Amino acid sequence: MSADWTRRDLLWMSGAASLTAALPGCGLFAPKKQPAQRGDTPLAHLYGQDWVRGVYRLYAGGYADLESKSKASSKEAYGIVKKKGIGSLEALQSREVPFLYRAADDGDSYNIVRDVPERLTLTADMSEKERAQAQEAWQKAREHLHTDYAEIRKLNRATSRLFTEHQRLRHSIDAGVQEQFKITRQLGMMRDNARDLPFELPYQVSRDDYGGVLLLLMERLESDKKRIAAVESAITSVGLQVRATDAGSGSLSRNVSPVLLAVAKDAEAAVTPPVDYPVGEDLRRGLARKGKALRALVEETDEYRQWLRVQEQAEEVVVGGLIAVLERVTGLPISAAYREAQAIWRGEGDYLEHLRRLVQLVPGGSKLASAIETGVELTERLRGAYREVREAVAHSDETIKTVRARGTSFLVNAGSRYARDRVGKQLAFLESPSDLRRITSELDSVPWLGGA
């Protein structure tokens, strides 16, 4: 059992002294009804400040381990997208066979779906030009069928990895909120002296020592959530750019490059704090003050009060890490960030609207935030210019000249008829070939993305 879940032994909920934790995806355990009683003391072989430091490390190490594993896994998927995915998407877009990304029936993977007909079908109402175009498109799709199959497998593996990591991170973030609720309740019970502690404190460990650890962990959970949310938003952003290449938008596959570069720069600048007990009395006091302030904020939220009512009224304690279970047990709604990210992965609606909402999810001041904001600005300009051009064609030459004089340029996908038909739905992240060359060069210099 990982430290991510054994740390739950520190908390007490609904009169249960020792909580049975569930590993993600491994089901739930519901303890039998029983009167309140003390559970086993975690790290009982330690005492005094050694126990305080050990318990903090045990608890804090859980999210740090999750964060490091998710970073490693997502980096591997980014590398596949960069080395193989962009070129593969570009090739697929040129085949004149629209493709879609779809979640698998089991919900654990994301796959490219397209239909390459076995036979060429021509209809009586087709013109000679349309017949020639249909035959050319069919021959091209059949010619590359086997090589495309291999490329699709690579793309499916990379996007499914990102999809799985996103789900795992979001579940963990929402589970972290529940952890904060449990800490808040435990601190409230200690403050009111309503009940004993959930376990017997070791030798030379006071109630204040234990309360101090909980306050430090309250603050640690908050900072952990923010860092994990940054990793999650990076995965969602890359996923959106990959998704936007399909028939729902037909956006340029090279749009992935500036987003990947921003993600890489943010990843290199990110620092995960050590899980050791904070060194220095002044530092600990500062973190404890933040933890105390956070606890006070949590106590005032409707979500916490609703959760507390459910826990106090429950006859049995059900412990779980999956958000579907949390929603059923506590009545808490799925977070807006999770719903938005799921909509992005499903490809519902206009991709520009997803891009606008993504700005609210990405940490401010990051390279990724800047890249997404640029994408929103360029796409809005592209849509505006596209509407003007369409109207200009139906009006006068003077209007066309006015549109051209604006000097607005974008790199868009025009490599196939189906892509050109979707210019009004595409996203724009690049203004010129020189921008693309610069970004590609910088991206090739990132070692963990596999180089050029």
C-alpha positions in Angstrom: 0.0 0.0 0.0 1.4 3.4 -1.0 2.1 6.3 1.3 -0.6 8.2 -0.6 -3.2 6.2 1.1 -1.6 5.0 4.4 -1.5 8.6 5.5 -5.2 8.5 5.8 -4.7 6.7 9.2 -3.9 10.1 10.6 -7.5 11.3 10.2 -10.7 10.5 12.1 -14.1 10.6 10.4 -17.6 9.9 11.7 -16.4 8.1 14.9 -14.3 5.6 13.1 -10.8 5.4 14.6 -8.9 3.6 11.9 -10.0 4.2 8.3 -9.6 1.5 5.7 -8.3 3.2 2.6 -9.0 2.2 -1.0 -6.3 2.3 -3.7 -7.6 4.2 -6.7 -9.6 1.9 -9.0 -9.6 -1.0 -6.5 -13.1 -0.6 -5.1 -14.3 0.5 -1.7 -14.3 -0.9 1.8 -17.2 0.0 4.2 -16.3 -0.7 7.9 -18.9 -2.4 10.0 -20.9 -0.2 12.4 -19.1 0.1 15.7 -18.8 2.5 18.6 -16.1 5.1 18.6 -12.8 3.6 19.6 -9.1 4.3 19.2 -7.2 3.0 16.3 -3.6 1.9 16.0 -1.0 4.7 16.3 0.8 5.2 13.0 4.6 4.9 13.1 4.2 3.6 16.7 7.9 2.7 16.8 8.8 6.4 16.9 8.2 9.0 19.7 8.8 12.7 20.4 9.9 14.9 17.5 11.0 11.8 15.5 7.4 10.8 15.4 6.2 14.3 14.4 8.8 14.5 11.6 8.0 10.9 10.4 4.3 11.4 10.4 4.6 14.6 8.4 6.8 12.9 5.9 4.5 9.9 5.6 1.5 12.0 4.9 3.2 14.6 2.6 5.0 12.0 0.6 1.8 10.7 -0.9 1.0 13.6 -3.1 4.7 14.2 -3.9 5.0 10.6 -5.2 1.8 11.0 -7.3 3.1 14.3 -8.7 6.5 12.9 -9.7 5.0 9.8 -11.3 2.4 11.8 -13.3 5.1 14.2 -14.5 7.2 11.3 -15.7 4.3 9.6 -17.4 3.0 12.7 -19.1 6.6 13.6 -20.3 6.9 10.3 -22.0 3.5 10.9 -23.7 4.6 14.4 -24.7 7.7 13.0 -26.2 5.7 10.6 -28.4 3.4 13.4 -29.5 6.4 15.6 -30.4 8.5 13.0 -32.2 5.7 11.0 -33.9 2.3 12.6 -33.2 2.6 15.9 -35.0 3.8 14.4 -38.2 1.3 11.5 -38.0 -1.6 13.9 -37.5 -0.4 16.0 -40.4 -0.3 12.9 -42.6 -3.7 11.7 -41.5 -5.2 15.2 -42.2 -3.9 15.0 -45.8 -5.8 11.8 -46.7 -9.2 13.4 -47.3 -10.6 10.9 -44.8 -12.1 12.7 -41.8 -11.2 11.2 -38.4 -12.5 11.7 -34.9 -11.1 11.1 -31.4 -13.4 8.9 -29.4 -13.3 7.5 -25.9 -13.2 3.8 -25.7 -16.3 2.0 -24.3 -14.4 1.2 -21.1 -13.6 4.9 -20.7 -9.9 4.2 -20.1 -8.5 5.2 -23.4 -8.9 7.6 -26.3 -8.7 6.4 -29.9 -8.8 7.7 -33.4 -11.8 6.6 -35.4 -12.0 6.9 -39.2 -13.8 5.0 -41.9 -11.8 4.1 -45.1 -14.3 2.5 -47.5 -13.4 -0.8 -49.0 -14.8 0.2 -52.4 -15.0 3.5 -54.3 -18.6 4.7 -54.5 -19.7 7.1 -57.2 -23.2 8.5 -57.5 -25.2 9.6 -60.6 -25.5 13.2 -59.5 -21.7 13.7 -59.3 -20.0 15.9 -61.8 -16.9 14.7 -63.6 -14.8 16.9 -61.3 -16.4 15.5 -58.2 -15.9 11.9 -59.5 -12.2 12.6 -60.1 -11.8 14.1 -56.6 -13.6 11.2 -55.0 -11.4 8.7 -56.8 -8.2 10.5 -55.9 -9.2 10.7 -52.2 -10.1 7.0 -52.1 -6.8 5.9 -53.8 -4.8 8.1 -51.5 -6.5 6.7 -48.4 -6.1 3.1 -49.6 -2.5 3.6 -50.5 -1.5 4.8 -47.0 -3.9 2.5 -45.1 -1.2 0.2 -43.6 1.3 3.0 -42.7 -1.5 5.1 -41.2 -2.6 2.1 -39.1 0.8 2.1 -37.5 0.8 5.8 -36.9 -2.7 5.7 -35.4 -1.5 3.1 -32.9 1.3 5.4 -31.8 -1.1 8.4 -31.5 -3.6 6.3 -29.6 -1.0 5.2 -27.1 0.2 8.8 -26.5 -3.3 10.3 -26.2 -4.6 7.5 -24.0 -1.6 8.0 -21.7 -2.5 11.7 -21.4 -6.2 10.9 -20.9 -5.5 8.4 -18.2 -3.1 10.7 -16.4 -5.6 13.5 -16.5 -8.3 11.4 -14.9 -5.9 10.2 -12.2 -4.8 13.7 -11.4 -8.3 15.1 -11.3 -9.4 12.3 -9.0 -6.4 13.1 -6.7 -7.1 16.8 -6.7 -10.7 16.3 -5.6 -9.6 13.6 -3.1 -7.3 16.3 -1.7 -10.2 18.5 -1.0 -11.8 15.7 0.9 -8.6 15.3 2.9 -8.7 19.0 3.8 -12.3 18.5 5.0 -11.2 15.6 7.2 -8.4 17.6 8.7 -10.7 20.5 9.3 -13.1 18.3 11.1 -10.4 16.7 13.2 -9.0 20.1 14.2 -12.5 21.2 15.1 -13.1 18.2 17.3 -9.8 18.8 19.0 -10.6 22.5 19.5 -14.0 21.6 21.1 -12.6 18.7 23.1 -15.7 16.8 22.0 -13.9 13.5 21.7 -10.5 11.9 22.3 -7.9 11.7 19.6 -8.3 9.0 17.0 -5.3 7.2 18.4 -3.0 7.3 21.4 -0.2 9.8 20.9 3.3 8.4 21.3 5.6 9.2 24.2 6.6 12.9 24.3 4.1 14.0 21.7 1.4 16.4 22.8 -2.0 17.4 21.4 -0.4 20.6 20.3 2.3 18.7 18.4 -0.3 16.6 16.6 -2.5 19.7 15.9 0.5 21.5 14.5 1.2 18.6 12.1 -2.3 18.8 10.9 -2.1 22.5 10.2 1.2 22.0 8.3 -0.4 19.3 6.3 -3.4 21.5 5.6 -1.1 24.1 4.0 0.9 21.3 2.2 -2.3 19.9 0.7 -3.2 23.3 -0.7 0.2 23.8 -2.3 0.2 20.3 -3.6 -3.2 20.7 -5.2 -2.0 23.8 -7.0 1.1 22.1 -8.4 -0.9 19.0 -9.5 -3.6 21.2 -11.0 -0.8 22.9 -13.1 0.3 19.4 -14.4 -3.3 18.6 -15.1 -3.9 21.9 -17.1 -0.8 21.2 -19.1 -2.1 17.7 -20.1 -5.5 19.2 -20.9 -4.0 21.9 -23.1 -1.9 19.5 -25.1 -4.9 17.1 -25.4 -7.0 20.0 -26.7 -4.5 20.8 -29.5 -4.3 17.1 -30.5 -8.1 16.8 -30.4 -8.6 20.0 -32.5 -6.9 18.3 -35.5 -9.8 16.0 -36.0 -12.9 16.6 -38.2 -14.5 18.7 -35.5 -12.1 21.5 -36.2 -9.4 20.4 -38.7 -6.8 22.7 -37.0 -3.2 22.7 -38.1 -1.3 19.8 -36.4 1.7 22.2 -35.9 -0.4 24.1 -33.3 0.7 21.4 -30.9 4.3 22.7 -31.0 3.9 26.1 -29.2 1.8 24.5 -26.5 4.3 21.7 -26.0 7.1 24.2 -25.8 5.3 26.2 -23.2 4.6 23.1 -21.2 8.2 22.1 -21.4 9.4 25.5 -20.1 7.0 25.4 -17.2 8.0 21.9 -16.4 11.7 22.9 -16.2 10.9 25.8 -14.0 8.7 23.9 -11.6 10.1 22.9 -8.2 8.5 20.3 -5.9 9.3 21.1 -2.3 10.8 18.4 -0.2 8.5 16.2 1.9 10.7 16.5 5.0 9.3 18.3 8.1 9.8 22.0 7.6 13.1 23.2 9.0 13.1 26.3 11.2 10.6 27.5 13.8 9.8 30.7 11.9 9.0 28.7 8.8 6.8 26.2 10.6 4.9 29.0 12.3 4.3 30.8 9.0 3.0 27.6 7.4 0.9 26.8 10.4 -0.7 30.2 10.2 -1.5 29.6 6.6 -3.0 26.2 7.5 -5.1 27.8 10.2 -6.4 30.4 7.8 -7.2 27.7 5.3 -9.1 25.7 7.9 -11.1 28.7 8.8 -12.0 29.3 5.1 -13.0 25.7 4.6 -15.2 25.8 7.6 -17.2 28.6 6.0 -17.8 26.9 2.7 -21.2 25.3 1.8 -19.4 22.3 0.4 -17.7 21.5 3.7 -20.9 22.0 5.7 -22.8 19.7 3.3 -20.0 17.1 3.6 -20.0 17.4 7.4 -23.8 16.9 7.6 -23.5 13.7 5.6 -20.6 12.4 7.7 -22.4 13.1 11.0 -25.6 11.5 9.8 -24.1 8.5 8.2 -24.4 5.2 10.0 -21.5 3.7 8.1 -18.3 5.2 6.9 -17.5 4.7 3.3 -13.9 5.6 2.2 -13.0 6.0 -1.5 -10.8 7.9 -3.9 -12.9 7.9 -7.0 -14.9 11.0 -7.8 -18.0 9.1 -8.9 -18.1 7.6 -5.4 -17.4 10.9 -3.7 -20.3 12.5 -5.6 -22.7 9.7 -4.6 -21.6 9.6 -1.0 -21.2 13.3 -0.2 -23.5 14.9 -2.7 -20.7 17.2 -3.8 -20.8 18.2 -7.5 -17.9 17.3 -9.8 -15.6 20.3 -10.0 -16.0 22.8 -12.9 -12.4 22.1 -13.9 -13.1 18.4 -14.3 -16.3 18.9 -16.3 -14.5 21.4 -18.6 -11.6 19.1 -19.2 -13.9 16.1 -19.9 -15.8 18.2 -22.4 -12.5 19.1 -24.1 -11.5 15.4 -24.3 -14.9 14.5 -25.7 -14.6 17.3 -28.3 -18.0 18.8 -27.5 -18.9 22.2 -28.9 -16.6 24.9 -30.4 -12.9 24.5 -29.7 -12.5 28.2 -29.3 -14.9 28.2 -26.4 -12.9 25.5 -24.8 -9.8 27.5 -25.4 -11.3 30.6 -23.7 -12.3 28.6 -20.7 -9.0 26.9 -20.5 -7.4 30.3 -19.8 -9.3 30.2 -16.5 -7.8 26.8 -15.6 -4.2 27.4 -16.5 -2.0 29.0 -13.7 -1.5 32.7 -14.3 1.9 33.9 -15.2 3.0 30.6 -16.7 4.4 30.1 -20.2 1.4 27.9 -20.9 -1.1 30.7 -19.9 0.7 33.0 -22.3 0.5 30.4 -25.1 -3.2 29.8 -24.6 -4.0 33.5 -24.5 -2.1 33.9 -27.8 -4.1 31.1 -29.3 -7.4 32.8 -28.2 -6.3 36.1 -29.6 -5.1 34.7 -33.0 -8.2 32.5 -33.3 -10.5 35.3 -32.7 -8.7 37.4 -35.3 -8.8 34.4 -37.7 -12.5 34.0 -37.3 -13.1 37.7 -37.8 -10.9 37.8 -41.0 -12.6 34.6 -42.3 -16.1 36.2 -41.9 -14.9 39.3 -43.7 -13.4 37.4 -46.5 -16.5 35.3 -47.0 -18.6 38.5 -47.1 -16.1 40.2 -49.3 -16.4 37.6 -52.0 -20.1 38.3 -52.3 -19.6 42.1 -52.3 -17.0 44.4 -54.0 -13.3 44.4 -54.9 -12.9 47.4 -52.5 -13.9 45.2 -49.6 -11.4 42.5 -50.6 -8.7 45.1 -50.8 -9.6 46.4 -47.3 -9.3 42.9 -45.8 -5.9 42.3 -47.5 -4.6 45.7 -46.3 -5.1 44.7 -42.7 -2.0 42.5 -43.1 -3.4 39.8 -40.9 -1.8 36.4 -41.4 -2.2 33.0 -39.9 -0.9 29.5 -40.4 -3.9 27.3 -41.0 -4.5 23.8 -42.3 -5.2 24.0 -46.0 -3.8 20.7 -47.0 -7.1 19.0 -47.9 -10.5 19.9 -49.0 -12.1 18.9 -45.8 -9.6 21.1 -43.9 -10.3 24.1 -46.1 -14.0 23.7 -45.5 -13.3 24.0 -41.8 -11.1 27.2 -41.8 -13.9 28.9 -39.9 -13.7 26.3 -37.1 -9.9 26.0 -36.9 -7.7 27.3 -34.1 -4.7 29.5 -34.8 -1.5 29.5 -32.7 1.0 30.6 -35.3 1.2 33.7 -37.5 4.1 32.9 -39.9 6.5 30.2 -41.0 9.3 32.0 -39.1 7.3 31.6 -35.9 7.0 27.9 -36.6 10.7 27.5 -37.4 11.7 29.3 -34.2 9.4 27.3 -32.0 10.4 24.0 -33.7 14.1 24.8 -33.1 13.5 25.5 -29.4 11.4 22.4 -29.0 14.1 20.3 -30.6 16.5 21.5 -27.9 14.5 20.0 -25.0 16.3 16.8 -24.1 13.5 14.9 -22.5 11.3 15.4 -25.5 13.7 13.4 -27.6 15.6 16.1 -29.5 15.1 16.8 -33.2 
